[in-house]
Amino acid sequence: MGEQVKRIKRELKFKGTILEFYQDTMEINGTHTAIWDFVRHKGAAAVVPVMEDGRILMVRQYRNALERYTLEIPAGALDAEDEPGIKCAGRELEEETGFRCDNLEWLITLRTTVAFCNERIEVFVARNLIPSSQHLDEDEFIELKAYTLDELKEKILTGEIEDSKTVSALMAYAVKYQK
């Protein structure tokens, strides 16, 4: 485990709207070099919206990468890398569900794909939801539905829910709050 890894060069290959793709030249133990891919992401936040009866609001939306609809907790990218996750989570909660919350509680911080991407997602819990209105982006089409935690755990175990942030957040919520 005495390996020493040092980046020699980072070259931007593509800049998209939410991602930047780099090729890193790495020196390993001072003896050889390797080329590694690196994907830079400005970060994101997500929220587990808990209704008064304990059910959790979920969003169903089309995901181009999977070419199908998914069931997820509300989430979105930070407006800027230095935006506080709690601010982003509150905005996404209202935009996607039409509810807001005056007191978001931090639940967990995730790193989605540590082998090649720096994406960080802070997840919060929203209780005492206050009705507001949805503010969907023009390319967002979201259906809302509330589920019990047991229904969502079953959907995870049957493979209906595969989204890593959603699985991690719901399981962390279950460990912390389910009695």
SERO-4910 file (N, C-alpha, C, O; in steps of 0.05 Angstrom, whole numbers):
BEGIN
 pado doro    nc1    nc2    nc3   cac1   cac2   cac3    cc1    cc2    cc3    oc1    oc2    oc3
  Met    A     16    -24      0      0      0      0     17     25      0      7     47      5
  Gly    A     43     23     -6     60     46     -6     60     60    -33     78     76    -38
  Glu    A     41     55    -50     40     68    -76     37     98    -73     23    108    -56
  Gln    A     51    112    -91     49    141    -92     38    148   -119     48    140   -140
  Val    A     16    163   -119      3    171   -143      3    201   -145     -3    215   -126
  Lys    A     12    211   -168     14    240   -172      3    247   -200     11    235   -220
  Arg    A    -14    268   -201    -24    277   -227     -3    295   -239      7    313   -227
  Ile    A      4    289   -264     24    304   -279     10    325   -296     19    348   -300
  Lys    A    -13    317   -308    -27    335   -326    -57    329   -325    -65    306   -322
  Arg    A    -73    350   -328   -102    347   -331   -110    363   -356   -105    387   -358
  Glu    A   -123    349   -375   -130    361   -400   -160    360   -404   -172    338   -404
  Leu    A   -173    383   -407   -202    384   -412   -208    374   -440   -197    383   -460
  Lys    A   -225    354   -442   -232    342   -468   -260    351   -477   -264    353   -501
  Phe    A   -278    357   -459   -305    365   -466   -318    379   -442   -315    371   -419
  Lys    A   -332    401   -448   -346    416   -428   -376    416   -435   -383    428   -456
  Gly    A   -392    403   -419   -421    402   -424   -435    422   -405   -423    439   -392
  Thr    A   -461    420   -404   -477    438   -387   -474    432   -358   -475    450   -341
  Ile    A   -471    406   -350   -468    400   -322   -442    384   -316   -435    381   -292
  Leu    A   -428    375   -336   -404    359   -332   -381    370   -349   -385    382   -370
  Glu    A   -357    365   -338   -332    370   -353   -317    343   -354   -314    330   -333
  Phe    A   -308    336   -378   -293    311   -381   -263    317   -384   -256    333   -402
  Tyr    A   -246    304   -368   -218    309   -369   -203    282   -374   -214    261   -369
  Gln    A   -179    285   -384   -160    262   -385   -137    270   -368   -123    289   -373
  Asp    A   -132    254   -347   -110    259   -329    -87    240   -336    -91    216   -340
  Thr    A    -63    251   -336    -39    235   -338    -28    232   -310    -21    252   -296
  Met    A    -26    207   -300    -18    202   -273      9    187   -272     15    170   -289
  Glu    A     25    195   -252     50    181   -248     47    162   -224     38    171   -203
  Ile    A     53    137   -228     50    117   -207     77    108   -197     94     98   -212
  Asn    A     82    112   -171    108    105   -158    132    116   -172    154    105   -168
  Gly    A    129    137   -187    152    149   -200    164    132   -222    185    138   -233
  Thr    A    150    109   -229    162     91   -248    147     89   -274    159     83   -295
  His    A    121     94   -274    106     93   -299     82    112   -298     74    122   -277
  Thr    A     71    117   -321     48    135   -323     23    119   -332     25     98   -345
  Ala    A      1    131   -325    -25    119   -333    -43    142   -341    -41    164   -331
  Ile    A    -62    136   -359    -82    156   -367   -108    148   -353   -118    125   -355
  Trp    A   -120    167   -338   -145    162   -323   -165    183   -332   -159    206   -338
  Asp    A   -190    174   -334   -212    192   -340   -221    206   -314   -221    193   -293
  Phe    A   -229    231   -316   -240    245   -294   -264    262   -303   -262    276   -323
  Val    A   -286    259   -289   -310    274   -295   -315    293   -271   -318    285   -248
  Arg    A   -316    319   -277   -320    340   -257   -350    347   -257   -362    352   -278
  His    A   -362    348   -234   -390    354   -230   -391    376   -208   -377    373   -188
  Lys    A   -408    396   -212   -409    418   -192   -423    410   -166   -422    426   -147
  Gly    A   -435    387   -166   -449    378   -141   -479    380   -143   -490    392   -162
  Ala    A   -492    368   -124   -521    367   -125   -532    364    -96   -517    361    -77
  Ala    A   -558    366    -94   -571    362    -68   -597    347    -74   -609    348    -96
  Ala    A   -606    333    -54   -631    317    -56   -646    319    -29   -635    327     -9
  Val    A   -671    311    -30   -688    313     -6   -707    290     -4   -718    281    -24
  Val    A   -711    280     20   -731    260     26   -755    275     38   -754    282     62
  Pro    A   -776    279     22   -799    295     32   -819    276     46   -831    259     34
  Val    A   -822    280     72   -839    263     89   -865    278     95   -865    300    106
  Met    A   -887    266     86   -913    277     91   -922    273    120   -909    257    134
  Glu    A   -942    287    128   -952    285    155   -959    256    164   -955    249    187
  Asp    A   -969    240    145   -976    212    151   -952    193    150   -956    169    153
  Gly    A   -928    204    145   -904    187    143   -897    178    116   -874    168    112
  Arg    A   -915    180     96   -908    172     69   -888    191     58   -885    214     66
  Ile    A   -873    181     38   -851    197     26   -860    203     -3   -868    186    -18
  Leu    A   -857    229    -10   -863    238    -37   -841    231    -55   -817    236    -50
  Met    A   -848    218    -77   -828    210    -97   -835    223   -124   -858    229   -130
  Val    A   -815    227   -141   -819    237   -167   -813    216   -188   -794    201   -186
  Arg    A   -831    215   -208   -827    196   -230   -821    214   -254   -836    231   -261
  Gln    A   -798    208   -267   -790    225   -289   -773    208   -309   -761    188   -302
  Tyr    A   -773    218   -334   -758    204   -355   -728    211   -352   -721    234   -348
  Arg    A   -712    190   -354   -683    193   -353   -671    183   -379   -672    160   -386
  Asn    A   -660    202   -394   -649    196   -421   -627    174   -420   -627    157   -438
  Ala    A   -610    175   -400   -588    156   -399   -598    127   -397   -585    108   -407
  Leu    A   -621    123   -385   -633     96   -382   -655     91   -402   -664     68   -405
  Glu    A   -663    111   -416   -684    109   -436   -710     99   -424   -724     82   -436
  Arg    A   -716    108   -400   -741    100   -387   -747    119   -363   -731    136   -356
  Tyr    A   -770    115   -351   -778    130   -328   -766    117   -303   -762     93   -302
  Thr    A   -760    134   -283   -749    124   -258   -765    136   -235   -779    156   -239
  Leu    A   -763    124   -212   -776    134   -188   -753    143   -169   -736    127   -162
  Glu    A   -753    168   -162   -731    180   -147   -741    199   -126   -764    208   -126
  Ile    A   -723    206   -108   -728    229    -90   -722    254   -106   -706    253   -125
  Pro    A   -734    277    -99   -728    302   -112   -699    309   -109   -687    306    -87
  Ala    A   -687    319   -131   -658    326   -130   -652    344   -153   -667    346   -173
  Gly    A   -629    357   -151   -620    374   -173   -591    384   -169   -581    382   -147
  Ala    A   -580    394   -190   -552    404   -189   -551    431   -174   -570    447   -175
  Leu    A   -529    436   -161   -524    462   -149   -523    483   -171   -514    477   -194
  Asp    A   -531    507   -166   -529    529   -185   -500    536   -189   -492    544   -211
  Ala    A   -483    534   -168   -455    539   -170   -441    521   -150   -454    512   -131
  Glu    A   -415    515   -154   -401    496   -136   -402    504   -107   -401    487    -89
  Asp    A   -404    530   -102   -403    540    -74   -431    544    -62   -434    554    -40
  Glu    A   -452    537    -77   -479    539    -66   -483    519    -44   -476    496    -47
  Pro    A   -493    528    -21   -499    508      1   -519    487     -8   -540    494    -20
  Gly    A   -513    462     -2   -531    440     -9   -559    444      2   -579    437    -11
  Ile    A   -561    455     26   -588    459     38   -605    478     22   -629    475     20
  Lys    A   -592    498     11   -607    518     -6   -617    504    -32   -640    508    -40
  Cys    A   -600    488    -44   -607    474    -68   -629    454    -62   -648    451    -78
  Ala    A   -627    439    -40   -647    419    -33   -675    433    -29   -695    422    -38
  Gly    A   -675    455    -16   -700    470    -12   -713    479    -38   -737    477    -42
  Arg    A   -696    488    -56   -705    497    -82   -716    474    -98   -738    476   -110
  Glu    A   -702    452    -99   -711    428   -114   -736    416   -102   -754    407   -117
  Leu    A   -739    416    -76   -763    407    -63   -787    422    -74   -807    410    -82
  Glu    A   -785    448    -73   -808    465    -82   -812    463   -112   -835    460   -121
  Glu    A   -791    464   -128   -793    462   -157   -807    436   -166   -824    436   -183
  Glu    A   -798    414   -154   -807    387   -164   -833    377   -150   -848    363   -163
  Thr    A   -837    385   -125   -861    374   -111   -883    394   -106   -906    386   -102
  Gly    A   -877    420   -107   -897    440   -100   -900    443    -70   -920    455    -61
  Phe    A   -881    433    -54   -880    437    -26   -854    451    -18   -834    448    -32
  Arg    A   -855    465      4   -830    476     15   -828    467     45   -847    456     56
  Cys    A   -805    472     56   -800    464     84   -782    486     96   -763    494     85
  Asp    A   -790    494    121   -774    515    134   -750    504    150   -733    519    159
  Asn    A   -749    477    153   -728    466    169   -718    439    158   -726    418    167
  Leu    A   -701    441    138   -689    416    127   -668    406    145   -653    421    158
  Glu    A   -667    379    148   -648    366    166   -628    349    149   -637    333    132
  Trp    A   -602    353    153   -582    338    138   -585    308    145   -589    301    168
  Leu    A   -584    291    125   -586    262    129   -560    248    122   -550    233    138
  Ile    A   -549    253     98   -525    238     89   -512    253     66   -526    268     51
  Thr    A   -486    249     62   -472    260     39   -462    236     23   -450    218     34
  Leu    A   -467    237     -3   -460    215    -21   -439    223    -41   -438    246    -49
  Arg    A   -422    204    -49   -404    207    -72   -413    185    -91   -411    161    -85
  Thr    A   -423    193   -114   -438    173   -131   -420    153   -145   -426    129   -146
  Thr    A   -398    162   -157   -381    143   -172   -351    151   -168   -340    165   -185
  Val    A   -340    143   -145   -314    153   -137   -291    144   -155   -269    156   -154
  Ala    A   -295    125   -172   -273    116   -190   -266    136   -211   -243    137   -220
  Phe    A   -285    153   -219   -278    172   -241   -293    199   -239   -289    215   -257
  Cys    A   -309    203   -219   -325    227   -218   -325    239   -189   -325    224   -170
  Asn    A   -324    265   -187   -324    278   -161   -351    286   -151   -353    301   -131
  Glu    A   -373    278   -164   -400    286   -156   -405    281   -127   -400    259   -116
  Arg    A   -416    301   -114   -423    300    -85   -452    308    -83   -460    329    -94
  Ile    A   -468    292    -69   -496    298    -65   -502    299    -35   -498    279    -21
  Glu    A   -511    322    -26   -520    324      2   -550    318      2   -565    329    -14
  Val    A   -558    301     21   -586    293     22   -597    303     49   -585    301     70
  Phe    A   -621    314     47   -635    326     70   -662    313     73   -673    301     55
  Val    A   -674    315     97   -701    306    103   -718    331    107   -710    350    120
  Ala    A   -742    330     94   -761    352     97   -786    342    110   -799    323    100
  Arg    A   -793    353    133   -818    347    147   -834    372    149   -825    394    142
  Asn    A   -859    370    159   -876    393    162   -877    409    135   -872    433    134
  Leu    A   -884    394    114   -885    405     87   -907    427     85   -929    424     96
  Ile    A   -900    448     72   -918    471     69   -926    472     39   -908    475     22
  Pro    A   -952    471     33   -960    472      5   -951    498     -9   -952    520      3
  Ser    A   -941    495    -33   -932    518    -49   -940    512    -77   -963    505    -82
  Ser    A   -922    515    -96   -929    508   -124   -903    498   -138   -881    507   -132
  Gln    A   -908    479   -156   -886    468   -172   -875    490   -191   -890    507   -200
  His    A   -849    489   -196   -836    507   -215   -817    490   -232   -793    493   -231
  Leu    A   -829    473   -248   -813    454   -264   -798    469   -286   -808    488   -298
  Asp    A   -773    459   -292   -759    469   -316   -775    461   -340   -790    442   -339
  Glu    A   -771    475   -362   -787    470   -386   -782    442   -398   -798    432   -413
  Asp    A   -760    429   -390   -754    402   -400   -760    381   -379   -753    357   -383
  Glu    A   -773    388   -357   -780    369   -336   -810    362   -337   -827    380   -339
  Phe    A   -815    337   -336   -843    327   -334   -843    307   -311   -833    285   -314
  Ile    A   -855    315   -289   -853    299   -265   -881    291   -255   -899    308   -255
  Glu    A   -884    266   -248   -908    257   -234   -900    252   -205   -879    242   -199
  Leu    A   -918    260   -187   -914    257   -158   -931    235   -147   -954    232   -156
  Lys    A   -920    219   -129   -936    200   -115   -923    194    -88   -899    194    -86
  Ala    A   -940    190    -67   -930    184    -41   -931    154    -35   -950    141    -43
  Tyr    A   -910    145    -22   -907    116    -15   -899    113     14   -886    131     26
  Thr    A   -906     91     26   -896     84     52   -867     76     49   -858     68     28
  Leu    A   -852     78     71   -824     69     70   -822     40     64   -804     31     50
  Asp    A   -840     24     75   -839     -5     69   -844    -10     39   -831    -28     27
  Glu    A   -863      5     27   -867      2     -2   -842      9    -18   -835     -5    -37
  Leu    A   -828     30    -10   -804     38    -24   -781     18    -20   -766     13    -38
  Lys    A   -778      7      4   -758    -13      9   -763    -37     -9   -744    -49    -20
  Glu    A   -788    -45    -12   -795    -67    -30   -788    -61    -59   -778    -78    -73
  Lys    A   -792    -36    -67   -786    -28    -94   -755    -28    -99   -746    -33   -121
  Ile    A   -740    -22    -78   -711    -24    -80   -703    -53    -83   -687    -60   -101
  Leu    A   -714    -71    -66   -706    -99    -67   -715   -114    -92   -703   -134    -99
  Thr    A   -736   -104   -105   -745   -117   -130   -731   -105   -154   -735   -114   -177
  Gly    A   -715    -84   -150   -702    -71   -173   -717    -49   -187   -708    -38   -207
  Glu    A   -741    -43   -177   -757    -22   -189   -743      6   -185   -744     23   -202
  Ile    A   -731      9   -161   -715     33   -156   -686     25   -156   -677      9   -140
  Glu    A   -671     37   -175   -643     32   -178   -625     56   -174   -601     53   -170
  Asp    A   -637     80   -174   -622    104   -172   -606    105   -146   -618    102   -124
  Ser    A   -580    108   -147   -563    105   -124   -568    126   -102   -568    119    -78
  Lys    A   -574    151   -110   -579    170    -89   -605    164    -74   -607    168    -50
  Thr    A   -625    154    -89   -651    147    -78   -648    123    -59   -659    123    -37
  Val    A   -635    102    -69   -631     78    -52   -616     86    -26   -625     78     -5
  Ser    A   -594    100    -29   -578    107     -6   -594    125     14   -593    120     38
  Ala    A   -608    144      3   -623    163     20   -645    148     35   -649    153     59
  Leu    A   -660    132     20   -682    118     33   -673     98     54   -685     95     75
  Met    A   -651     84     49   -641     65     68   -629     80     93   -632     70    115
  Ala    A   -616    102     88   -606    118    111   -629    129    127   -628    129    152
  Tyr    A   -650    138    114   -674    147    127   -686    125    144   -694    129    167
  Ala    A   -688    101    132   -699     78    147   -683     72    172   -695     67    193
  Val    A   -657     71    169   -640     65    192   -643     86    214   -644     80    238
  Lys    A   -645    111    206   -646    133    226   -673    136    238   -675    143    262
  Tyr    A   -695    132    223   -721    140    233   -741    117    236   -760    120    251
  Gln    A   -738     95    222   -759     74    224   -756     59    250   -735     50    258
  Lys    A   -778     58    263   -779     44    290   -796     20    288   -799      6    308
***
